[in-house]
Amino acid sequence: VVTGEQTNLKNFWSGRWSSSWVLTIDGATCNISGDIKLHVHYFEDGNLQLQTNKAVPSTAISFSSEAELGQKVVALIESQEAVLQSG
């Protein structure tokens, strides 16, 4: 689970980002799938909230070492979260 939260009450906003990932390892292959959730709240002169959820389908990753697996998992999570963040 990757989670981040930012609150700026002085400027009337807050936000939360949460993603959870499932890894299934079989030999030298890892299948990874996940779910990304975003909740943004702006409340000056009103109450506006955005909540979104993105399911990330299973992706197979081949690896030859634990270090390589870690690098590839981090790269996949970063790329999938960047897609949601950049629209």
DADAWO-V743277 format. One record per pair of residues at least 6 apart in sequence whose C-alpha atoms are under 8 Angstrom apart, sorted by sequence separation. I is the first residue (numbers start at 1). J is the second residue. D is the distance in whole Angstrom. If there is no record, write none. Layout:
i:I j:J d:D
i:I j:J d:D
This chain:
i:7 j:13 d:6
i:8 j:14 d:6
i:24 j:30 d:6
i:25 j:31 d:6
i:41 j:47 d:7
i:42 j:48 d:5
i:63 j:69 d:5
i:7 j:14 d:4
i:23 j:30 d:6
i:24 j:31 d:5
i:41 j:48 d:6
i:42 j:49 d:6
i:62 j:69 d:8
i:6 j:14 d:6
i:7 j:15 d:6
i:23 j:31 d:6
i:24 j:32 d:7
i:41 j:49 d:4
i:61 j:69 d:8
i:5 j:14 d:8
i:6 j:15 d:5
i:23 j:32 d:5
i:40 j:49 d:6
i:41 j:50 d:7
i:5 j:15 d:6
i:6 j:16 d:6
i:22 j:32 d:6
i:23 j:33 d:7
i:39 j:49 d:7
i:40 j:50 d:5
i:5 j:16 d:4
i:21 j:32 d:7
i:22 j:33 d:5
i:39 j:50 d:6
i:40 j:51 d:7
i:61 j:72 d:7
i:4 j:16 d:6
i:5 j:17 d:6
i:21 j:33 d:6
i:22 j:34 d:6
i:38 j:50 d:8
i:39 j:51 d:4
i:3 j:16 d:7
i:4 j:17 d:5
i:21 j:34 d:4
i:38 j:51 d:6
i:39 j:52 d:7
i:3 j:17 d:6
i:4 j:18 d:6
i:20 j:34 d:6
i:21 j:35 d:7
i:37 j:51 d:7
i:38 j:52 d:5
i:2 j:17 d:8
i:3 j:18 d:4
i:19 j:34 d:7
i:20 j:35 d:5
i:37 j:52 d:6
i:38 j:53 d:6
i:2 j:18 d:6
i:3 j:19 d:6
i:19 j:35 d:6
i:20 j:36 d:7
i:37 j:53 d:4
i:1 j:18 d:7
i:2 j:19 d:5
i:19 j:36 d:4
i:36 j:53 d:6
i:37 j:54 d:7
i:1 j:19 d:6
i:2 j:20 d:6
i:18 j:36 d:6
i:19 j:37 d:6
i:35 j:53 d:7
i:36 j:54 d:5
i:1 j:20 d:4
i:17 j:36 d:8
i:18 j:37 d:5
i:35 j:54 d:6
i:36 j:55 d:6
i:1 j:21 d:6
i:17 j:37 d:6
i:18 j:38 d:6
i:35 j:55 d:5
i:36 j:56 d:8
i:17 j:38 d:5
i:34 j:55 d:6
i:35 j:56 d:6
i:16 j:38 d:6
i:17 j:39 d:7
i:33 j:55 d:8
i:34 j:56 d:5
i:15 j:38 d:8
i:16 j:39 d:5
i:33 j:56 d:6
i:34 j:57 d:7
i:15 j:39 d:6
i:16 j:40 d:6
i:33 j:57 d:5
i:34 j:58 d:8
i:56 j:80 d:8
i:15 j:40 d:4
i:32 j:57 d:8
i:33 j:58 d:4
i:14 j:40 d:6
i:15 j:41 d:6
i:32 j:58 d:5
i:33 j:59 d:6
i:13 j:40 d:8
i:14 j:41 d:5
i:31 j:58 d:6
i:32 j:59 d:5
i:13 j:41 d:5
i:14 j:42 d:7
i:31 j:59 d:5
i:32 j:60 d:7
i:13 j:42 d:4
i:31 j:60 d:4
i:32 j:61 d:8
i:12 j:42 d:6
i:13 j:43 d:6
i:30 j:60 d:6
i:31 j:61 d:6
i:54 j:84 d:8
i:12 j:43 d:5
i:13 j:44 d:8
i:29 j:60 d:7
i:30 j:61 d:5
i:12 j:44 d:5
i:29 j:61 d:6
i:30 j:62 d:6
i:11 j:44 d:8
i:29 j:62 d:5
i:30 j:63 d:8
i:28 j:62 d:6
i:29 j:63 d:6
i:28 j:63 d:5
i:28 j:64 d:6
i:32 j:73 d:8
i:36 j:81 d:7
